[in-house]
Amino acid sequence: MIKFFRHIRKRLIGENRFSKYLLYAIGEIILVVIGILIALQINNWKENQKLRDQEITYLNNLKGDLETQINMLDVYIDYENIIIDHSNDIIEHYELNEGFDSMDSIFPKLNDLTTRWTFSNANTTLLQMLNSNQINIIQNIGLKDELIAFNQQIDLFAKNTNINNTNLVDNLTTGTFVEIGGFASYGNSARMVQKFNDFYPFKNKIVNDNELKAIVIQIINEPKNKLEIMNKVSYRNTISSLQKSGNEALRVRTEQILKMVINEIDLRN
């Protein structure tokens, strides 16, 4: 093709037909420009297609992470329900007996209050997209804004939860329950043991000594200890109630984001 155009150019020059050659030269330039534009258009299409394929991959990964986060939130909510139920049982037992008596069923529930569940952010794909500035691959501006806001919400919730676990559970209440409670004699409740066994093997080491049980009953019923125990049981109940509400709200939010992501995937298919 190039040789063909070159031959025409030489013939026009040889015949000294400058006006026709000029028109030919302009036409040749236009053809070259059109060729370049077509090549650029094809290249842009390929790049855009690559971005769209990458977007679909990210959306599918986001969907998987969000589903995992919902399952994890269900675990956190169920755990807080155990703490709420058992602290309520302890308070009810105390009120009925005007103190601590016949504690075989209550001590394991009191010992459960020494535990807490660490919150984890399962949205690794979203974190990767934000850290690498790949969030802009998402074409839907509304979805992109929602994802950014969701990341801020879940990051703040995770930090607050883990700070509360350290300051309000580990440092404030757990020590008292271990020192005054009957952990060595009773361990945790069957319900809590099963909860942990859902994720990894867990078994309490129980010390079989009736004298220890008698000492624990005597110590826990001392007025000062009763006051401290009941204050901290009630406080732990409040913490778990707040934590449960936060987890439930975050679960609703996660489901909303998941629906948006699924809708976007459906539009791409």
C-alpha positions in Angstrom: 0.0 0.0 0.0 2.8 2.4 0.9 4.6 1.6 -2.4 1.4 2.2 -4.3 1.0 5.8 -2.8 4.7 6.4 -3.4 4.4 5.5 -7.0 1.5 7.9 -7.5 3.4 10.7 -5.7 6.4 10.2 -8.1 4.2 10.2 -11.2 2.5 13.4 -10.2 5.8 15.1 -9.4 7.3 13.8 -12.7 4.4 15.2 -14.7 4.8 18.5 -12.9 1.2 18.6 -11.9 1.7 20.4 -8.6 -1.9 21.2 -7.8 -3.0 17.6 -8.1 0.1 16.6 -6.1 -0.9 19.1 -3.4 -4.4 17.7 -3.2 -3.0 14.2 -3.1 -0.5 15.2 -0.3 -3.4 16.6 1.7 -5.5 13.5 1.2 -2.5 11.3 2.2 -2.1 13.4 5.4 -5.8 13.0 6.2 -5.6 9.3 5.7 -2.6 9.1 8.0 -4.4 11.1 10.7 -7.5 8.9 10.3 -5.3 5.8 10.7 -3.7 7.3 13.9 -7.1 8.2 15.3 -8.5 4.7 14.6 -5.4 3.2 16.2 -5.8 5.4 19.3 -9.5 4.6 19.5 -8.7 0.9 19.4 -6.1 1.3 22.0 -8.4 3.3 24.2 -11.1 0.7 23.8 -8.7 -2.0 24.9 -7.6 0.0 27.9 -11.2 0.7 28.9 -12.1 -2.9 28.5 -9.1 -3.8 30.7 -10.4 -1.4 33.4 -13.9 -2.7 33.2 -12.6 -6.3 33.6 -10.6 -5.2 36.6 -13.7 -3.4 38.0 -15.7 -6.6 37.7 -12.9 -8.5 39.6 -12.9 -5.8 42.3 -16.7 -5.9 42.6 -16.8 -9.7 43.0 -14.1 -9.5 45.6 -15.9 -6.7 47.4 -19.1 -8.9 47.4 -17.2 -11.8 49.0 -15.6 -9.6 51.6 -19.0 -8.0 52.5 -20.6 -11.4 52.9 -17.7 -12.5 55.2 -18.2 -9.3 57.2 -21.9 -10.0 57.7 -21.1 -13.5 58.9 -18.5 -12.1 61.3 -21.0 -9.5 62.6 -23.5 -12.4 63.3 -20.8 -14.0 65.4 -20.1 -10.7 67.3 -23.9 -10.2 67.9 -24.3 -13.8 69.1 -21.4 -13.4 71.5 -22.7 -10.1 73.0 -26.1 -11.9 73.4 -24.3 -14.5 75.6 -22.8 -11.8 77.8 -26.1 -9.9 78.0 -28.1 -13.1 78.9 -25.6 -14.3 81.5 -25.2 -10.9 83.2 -29.0 -10.7 83.4 -29.1 -14.1 84.9 -26.4 -13.1 87.5 -28.4 -10.0 88.4 -31.6 -11.9 88.7 -30.0 -14.6 90.9 -28.5 -12.0 93.1 -31.8 -10.2 93.6 -33.7 -13.4 94.3 -31.2 -14.7 96.9 -30.2 -11.2 98.2 -26.6 -12.3 97.6 -24.7 -15.2 96.1 -26.0 -18.6 97.0 -26.2 -22.0 95.2 -23.7 -20.7 92.6 -23.0 -23.9 90.6 -25.0 -22.6 87.6 -24.0 -18.9 88.1 -20.2 -19.0 88.5 -19.7 -20.3 84.9 -21.8 -17.3 83.7 -19.8 -14.9 85.8 -16.6 -16.4 84.4 -17.9 -15.8 80.9 -17.7 -12.0 81.6 -13.9 -12.3 81.6 -14.0 -12.9 77.9 -14.4 -10.5 75.0 -14.3 -10.7 71.2 -11.9 -8.8 69.0 -13.5 -7.0 66.1 -11.9 -7.6 62.6 -12.4 -5.7 59.4 -13.0 -8.3 56.7 -13.0 -5.8 53.8 -9.5 -6.3 52.6 -10.4 -5.6 49.0 -11.8 -2.2 49.8 -8.7 -1.3 51.9 -6.5 -2.4 49.0 -8.4 -0.3 46.5 -8.3 2.8 48.8 -4.6 2.4 49.6 -3.6 2.0 45.9 -6.1 4.6 44.7 -7.9 1.9 42.6 -11.2 3.0 44.1 -11.6 5.3 41.1 -12.0 2.2 38.9 -15.6 2.0 40.2 -17.7 3.9 37.6 -20.8 4.3 39.8 -20.0 7.5 41.7 -22.7 6.8 44.2 -21.4 3.4 45.0 -17.8 4.7 45.2 -18.8 7.4 47.7 -20.8 4.8 49.8 -17.7 2.5 49.9 -15.5 5.3 51.1 -18.0 6.3 53.8 -18.5 2.6 54.8 -14.7 2.1 55.2 -14.6 5.1 57.5 -17.5 3.8 59.5 -16.2 0.3 60.0 -12.7 1.5 60.7 -13.9 3.8 63.4 -16.2 1.1 64.9 -13.3 -1.4 64.9 -11.0 1.0 66.7 -13.7 1.9 69.3 -14.6 -1.8 69.9 -11.0 -2.8 70.4 -10.2 0.2 72.7 -13.3 -0.6 74.7 -12.2 -4.2 75.0 -8.9 -3.2 76.4 -9.9 -0.3 78.6 -13.4 -1.3 79.8 -13.2 -5.1 79.8 -9.6 -6.2 80.2 -8.4 -3.4 82.5 -11.6 -2.6 84.4 -13.8 -5.7 84.9 -11.9 -8.9 84.0 -9.4 -8.8 86.9 -12.2 -8.5 89.5 -14.2 -11.5 88.0 -11.0 -13.7 88.0 -9.9 -12.7 91.5 -13.3 -13.0 93.2 -15.0 -15.5 91.0 -14.7 -19.2 90.9 -12.9 -19.7 87.6 -10.6 -22.5 88.8 -13.6 -24.4 90.2 -16.2 -23.9 87.4 -14.6 -22.5 84.2 -16.8 -21.1 81.5 -20.4 -21.9 80.6 -21.2 -24.7 78.1 -22.6 -22.0 75.8 -19.4 -20.0 75.8 -17.2 -23.0 75.4 -19.3 -24.0 72.3 -19.0 -20.5 71.0 -15.2 -20.7 71.1 -15.1 -24.2 69.8 -16.9 -23.1 66.7 -13.5 -21.5 65.7 -10.8 -23.4 67.6 -10.5 -26.1 70.2 -11.1 -24.8 73.7 -11.4 -26.5 77.1 -11.3 -25.2 80.6 -8.9 -26.8 83.2 -11.1 -27.4 86.3 -9.6 -27.8 89.8 -11.7 -30.3 91.7 -11.6 -29.0 95.3 -14.8 -28.4 97.3 -12.8 -26.3 99.8 -12.0 -23.9 97.1 -15.7 -23.6 96.2 -16.6 -22.8 99.9 -13.8 -20.2 100.1 -15.1 -18.5 96.9 -18.7 -18.3 98.2 -17.4 -16.8 101.4 -15.3 -14.2 99.7 -17.8 -13.2 97.0 -20.5 -12.5 99.7 -18.4 -10.0 101.6 -20.2 -6.7 101.3 -17.4 -4.9 99.5 -17.0 -7.7 97.0 -20.7 -8.0 96.4 -20.8 -4.3 95.6 -17.9 -4.4 93.3 -19.1 -7.6 91.5 -22.6 -6.3 90.9 -21.4 -2.9 89.8 -19.1 -4.5 87.2 -21.7 -7.1 86.1 -24.2 -4.3 85.5 -21.5 -2.3 83.7 -20.5 -5.2 81.5 -24.1 -5.7 80.6 -24.4 -2.1 79.5 -21.2 -2.3 77.4 -22.4 -5.4 75.7 -25.8 -3.9 75.0 -24.2 -0.9 73.4 -21.7 -3.1 71.4 -24.6 -5.3 70.2 -26.5 -2.3 69.0 -23.4 -1.1 67.1 -22.9 -4.5 65.5 -26.5 -4.7 64.4 -26.4 -1.2 62.9 -23.2 -2.0 61.1 -24.7 -5.2 59.8 -27.7 -3.3 58.3 -25.2 -0.9 56.7 -23.1 -3.8 55.3 -26.2 -5.4 53.8 -27.1 -2.1 52.1 -23.6 -1.8 50.6 -23.7 -5.5 49.5 -27.0 -5.0 47.6 -25.4 -2.0 45.8 -22.4 -4.0 44.8 -24.6 -7.0 43.6 -26.7 -4.6 41.5 -23.6 -3.1 39.9 -22.3 -6.6 39.1 -25.6 -7.5 37.5 -25.5 -4.4 35.4 -22.0 -5.4 34.1 -23.2 -8.9 33.1 
